[in-house]
Amino acid sequence: GNPMGTSGIVSSGYISDENDYAMAINVMIPFVYFFISMIQSRFKKILLFVFLLSFVLAVVSSFSRGGAVGLMVILFMCIMFSKKRIVAFSILLFLSIPIVLFAPSKYWTEVESITDTSESTADARIRYWKSAVNMCADFPMIGVGAGNGGVWLPNYYIGARDPATQWGRAFHGTLPQVLAELGTLGIIIYLLLIITLIRYMLQVKRENEDDDQYHTSGLLAKAVIVSIVGYQVTAIFISTPYYPQFWTLCTIGMCIYSCHYYKLENKTIINK
């Protein structure tokens, strides 16, 4: 088949095309990266590094433009969150070698086309986003209901295609879908959820980074932060508000914070 064909089917359910596939892989990359720092066994470190290389190549092989942008953000954040940034940069530089060597020229052309607003998929995406905004304007508080955006889309789509053919279509953007289906209340709660999760994880990272006993908590918090940011960046051009990856990250983050809070309570009791 054509490896760069858009809308290629790679699986089913919530990983149905190359964009979904790239996003699912991107979410796992930060955990593999920071797990390398947690593990003492040299064999396990090598094994995790092989996994990391495989995941990076998997994103590249998907030919997903959003996946490529999300991957670059994730790798940059991994470097910035590393204590030994020079070592981290060297590792990620090594990871880039097979990408440069084996990625075909069509891949770079595909990635560069993301900025071309006149390209057909970009033009269609903008039309869907405008439809989402108009839908929210008519139902400003709670939207048209979760999962109902595609049902209402024929009434709001404006373009060369027959609006009747747009029934059930996706908005090709997570935030536009949240805005249309859940309204202003929904998007405020959605954004507050992301901001609160990142703020809690930054707190865990800050308070555990230099604590050898709870060093793992700090690394896991870093992984959650990078994953949630990478998820949102990758999901800019796909509709993923109800995908399990996001809600799983929220659950993991709150479990990490709860364990951190329990640790603080125990320290307070012991000190007393």
MOTANOR-V659458 format. One record per residue. N is the residue number from 1. SS is DSSP state (~ for helix, > for strand, _ for the rest). PSI is psi in radians with two decimals (NA if undefined). Layout:
n=N ss=SS psi=PSI
n=N ss=SS psi=PSI
//
This chain:
n=1 ss=_ psi=3.07
n=2 ss=_ psi=2.00
n=3 ss=_ psi=-0.30
n=4 ss=_ psi=0.23
n=5 ss=_ psi=2.19
n=6 ss=_ psi=2.72
n=7 ss=_ psi=0.48
n=8 ss=_ psi=2.44
n=9 ss=> psi=2.12
n=10 ss=_ psi=-0.33
n=11 ss=_ psi=-2.53
n=12 ss=_ psi=3.09
n=13 ss=_ psi=-2.28
n=14 ss=_ psi=0.08
n=15 ss=_ psi=1.21
n=16 ss=_ psi=-0.27
n=17 ss=> psi=-3.07
n=18 ss=~ psi=-0.52
n=19 ss=~ psi=-0.79
n=20 ss=~ psi=-0.72
n=21 ss=~ psi=-0.82
n=22 ss=~ psi=-0.69
n=23 ss=~ psi=-0.73
n=24 ss=~ psi=-0.66
n=25 ss=~ psi=-0.75
n=26 ss=~ psi=-0.68
n=27 ss=~ psi=-0.54
n=28 ss=~ psi=-0.41
n=29 ss=~ psi=-0.82
n=30 ss=~ psi=-0.63
n=31 ss=~ psi=-0.75
n=32 ss=~ psi=-0.74
n=33 ss=~ psi=-0.85
n=34 ss=~ psi=-0.38
n=35 ss=~ psi=-0.52
n=36 ss=~ psi=-0.62
n=37 ss=~ psi=-0.41
n=38 ss=~ psi=-0.57
n=39 ss=_ psi=2.40
n=40 ss=_ psi=-0.54
n=41 ss=_ psi=2.26
n=42 ss=~ psi=-0.69
n=43 ss=~ psi=-0.77
n=44 ss=~ psi=-0.61
n=45 ss=~ psi=-0.77
n=46 ss=~ psi=-0.73
n=47 ss=~ psi=-0.76
n=48 ss=~ psi=-0.65
n=49 ss=~ psi=-0.66
n=50 ss=~ psi=-0.74
n=51 ss=~ psi=-0.77
n=52 ss=~ psi=-0.81
n=53 ss=~ psi=-0.71
n=54 ss=~ psi=-0.71
n=55 ss=~ psi=-0.73
n=56 ss=~ psi=-0.79
n=57 ss=~ psi=-0.54
n=58 ss=~ psi=-0.70
n=59 ss=~ psi=-0.75
n=60 ss=~ psi=-0.74
n=61 ss=~ psi=-0.30
n=62 ss=_ psi=-0.35
n=63 ss=_ psi=0.47
n=64 ss=_ psi=2.15
n=65 ss=~ psi=-0.77
n=66 ss=~ psi=-0.65
n=67 ss=~ psi=-0.66
n=68 ss=~ psi=-0.75
n=69 ss=~ psi=-0.79
n=70 ss=~ psi=-0.69
n=71 ss=~ psi=-0.74
n=72 ss=~ psi=-0.72
n=73 ss=~ psi=-0.75
n=74 ss=~ psi=-0.82
n=75 ss=~ psi=-0.67
n=76 ss=~ psi=-0.77
n=77 ss=~ psi=-0.61
n=78 ss=~ psi=-0.71
n=79 ss=~ psi=-0.80
n=80 ss=~ psi=-0.53
n=81 ss=_ psi=-0.03
n=82 ss=_ psi=2.45
n=83 ss=_ psi=-0.71
n=84 ss=_ psi=1.46
n=85 ss=~ psi=-0.58
n=86 ss=~ psi=-0.75
n=87 ss=~ psi=-0.76
n=88 ss=~ psi=-0.74
n=89 ss=~ psi=-0.66
n=90 ss=~ psi=-0.71
n=91 ss=~ psi=-0.82
n=92 ss=~ psi=-0.51
n=93 ss=~ psi=-0.69
n=94 ss=~ psi=-0.65
n=95 ss=~ psi=-0.51
n=96 ss=~ psi=-0.31
n=97 ss=~ psi=-0.90
n=98 ss=~ psi=-0.48
n=99 ss=~ psi=-0.82
n=100 ss=~ psi=-0.65
n=101 ss=~ psi=-0.66
n=102 ss=~ psi=-0.31
n=103 ss=_ psi=2.19
n=104 ss=_ psi=2.84
n=105 ss=~ psi=-0.51
n=106 ss=~ psi=-0.52
n=107 ss=~ psi=-0.81
n=108 ss=~ psi=-0.62
n=109 ss=~ psi=-0.71
n=110 ss=~ psi=-0.76
n=111 ss=~ psi=-0.74
n=112 ss=~ psi=-0.47
n=113 ss=~ psi=-0.10
n=114 ss=~ psi=-0.43
n=115 ss=~ psi=-0.05
n=116 ss=_ psi=1.74
n=117 ss=_ psi=-0.24
n=118 ss=_ psi=-0.18
n=119 ss=_ psi=2.59
n=120 ss=~ psi=-0.82
n=121 ss=~ psi=-0.59
n=122 ss=~ psi=-0.72
n=123 ss=~ psi=-0.75
n=124 ss=~ psi=-0.68
n=125 ss=~ psi=-0.74
n=126 ss=~ psi=-0.67
n=127 ss=~ psi=-0.69
n=128 ss=~ psi=-0.66
n=129 ss=~ psi=-0.70
n=130 ss=~ psi=-0.67
n=131 ss=~ psi=-0.69
n=132 ss=~ psi=-0.74
n=133 ss=~ psi=-0.76
n=134 ss=~ psi=-0.62
n=135 ss=~ psi=-0.72
n=136 ss=~ psi=-0.60
n=137 ss=~ psi=-0.60
n=138 ss=~ psi=-0.47
n=139 ss=_ psi=1.21
n=140 ss=_ psi=-0.54
n=141 ss=_ psi=-0.97
n=142 ss=_ psi=0.15
n=143 ss=_ psi=-2.85
n=144 ss=_ psi=-0.01
n=145 ss=_ psi=2.52
n=146 ss=_ psi=2.22
n=147 ss=_ psi=-0.01
n=148 ss=_ psi=-0.05
n=149 ss=~ psi=-0.75
n=150 ss=~ psi=-0.52
n=151 ss=~ psi=-0.65
n=152 ss=~ psi=-0.22
n=153 ss=~ psi=-0.70
n=154 ss=~ psi=-0.45
n=155 ss=~ psi=-0.22
n=156 ss=_ psi=-0.26
n=157 ss=_ psi=2.29
n=158 ss=_ psi=2.04
n=159 ss=_ psi=-3.01
n=160 ss=_ psi=-0.48
n=161 ss=_ psi=2.73
n=162 ss=_ psi=2.15
n=163 ss=~ psi=-0.51
n=164 ss=~ psi=-0.44
n=165 ss=~ psi=-0.09
n=166 ss=~ psi=0.06
n=167 ss=_ psi=2.26
n=168 ss=_ psi=0.02
n=169 ss=_ psi=2.74
n=170 ss=_ psi=2.82
n=171 ss=_ psi=-0.15
n=172 ss=_ psi=0.73
n=173 ss=_ psi=2.28
n=174 ss=~ psi=-0.88
n=175 ss=~ psi=-0.72
n=176 ss=~ psi=-0.66
n=177 ss=~ psi=-0.75
n=178 ss=~ psi=-0.74
n=179 ss=~ psi=-0.78
n=180 ss=~ psi=-0.72
n=181 ss=~ psi=-0.48
n=182 ss=~ psi=-0.08
n=183 ss=~ psi=-2.99
n=184 ss=~ psi=-0.62
n=185 ss=~ psi=-0.74
n=186 ss=~ psi=-0.78
n=187 ss=~ psi=-0.54
n=188 ss=~ psi=-0.80
n=189 ss=~ psi=-0.71
n=190 ss=~ psi=-0.81
n=191 ss=~ psi=-0.69
n=192 ss=~ psi=-0.63
n=193 ss=~ psi=-0.79
n=194 ss=~ psi=-0.83
n=195 ss=~ psi=-0.77
n=196 ss=~ psi=-0.74
n=197 ss=~ psi=-0.80
n=198 ss=~ psi=-0.70
n=199 ss=~ psi=-0.75
n=200 ss=~ psi=-0.72
n=201 ss=~ psi=-0.62
n=202 ss=~ psi=-0.63
n=203 ss=~ psi=-0.81
n=204 ss=~ psi=-0.77
n=205 ss=~ psi=-0.82
n=206 ss=~ psi=-0.68
n=207 ss=~ psi=-0.17
n=208 ss=~ psi=-0.10
n=209 ss=_ psi=-0.66
n=210 ss=_ psi=0.20
n=211 ss=_ psi=1.87
n=212 ss=_ psi=-0.58
n=213 ss=_ psi=-0.59
n=214 ss=_ psi=0.51
n=215 ss=~ psi=-0.62
n=216 ss=~ psi=-0.68
n=217 ss=~ psi=-0.74
n=218 ss=~ psi=-0.72
n=219 ss=~ psi=-0.70
n=220 ss=~ psi=-0.67
n=221 ss=~ psi=-0.72
n=222 ss=~ psi=-0.77
n=223 ss=~ psi=-0.72
n=224 ss=~ psi=-0.75
n=225 ss=~ psi=-0.89
n=226 ss=~ psi=-0.69
n=227 ss=~ psi=-0.75
n=228 ss=~ psi=-0.66
n=229 ss=~ psi=-0.77
n=230 ss=~ psi=-0.66
n=231 ss=~ psi=-0.85
n=232 ss=~ psi=-0.66
n=233 ss=~ psi=-0.79
n=234 ss=~ psi=-0.56
n=235 ss=~ psi=0.09
n=236 ss=~ psi=-0.65
n=237 ss=~ psi=0.18
n=238 ss=_ psi=2.73
n=239 ss=_ psi=1.82
n=240 ss=_ psi=0.44
n=241 ss=_ psi=-0.40
n=242 ss=_ psi=0.19
n=243 ss=_ psi=2.54
n=244 ss=~ psi=-0.40
n=245 ss=~ psi=-0.78
n=246 ss=~ psi=-0.83
n=247 ss=~ psi=-0.50
n=248 ss=~ psi=-0.72
n=249 ss=~ psi=-0.71
n=250 ss=~ psi=-0.74
n=251 ss=~ psi=-0.79
n=252 ss=~ psi=-0.76
n=253 ss=~ psi=-0.76
n=254 ss=~ psi=-0.54
n=255 ss=~ psi=-0.73
n=256 ss=~ psi=-0.77
n=257 ss=~ psi=-0.68
n=258 ss=~ psi=-0.72
n=259 ss=~ psi=-0.66
n=260 ss=~ psi=-0.77
n=261 ss=~ psi=-0.70
n=262 ss=~ psi=-0.67
n=263 ss=~ psi=-0.76
n=264 ss=~ psi=-0.70
n=265 ss=~ psi=-0.73
n=266 ss=~ psi=-0.69
n=267 ss=~ psi=-0.69
n=268 ss=~ psi=-0.74
n=269 ss=~ psi=-0.74
n=270 ss=~ psi=-0.73
n=271 ss=~ psi=-0.61
n=272 ss=_ psi=NA
//
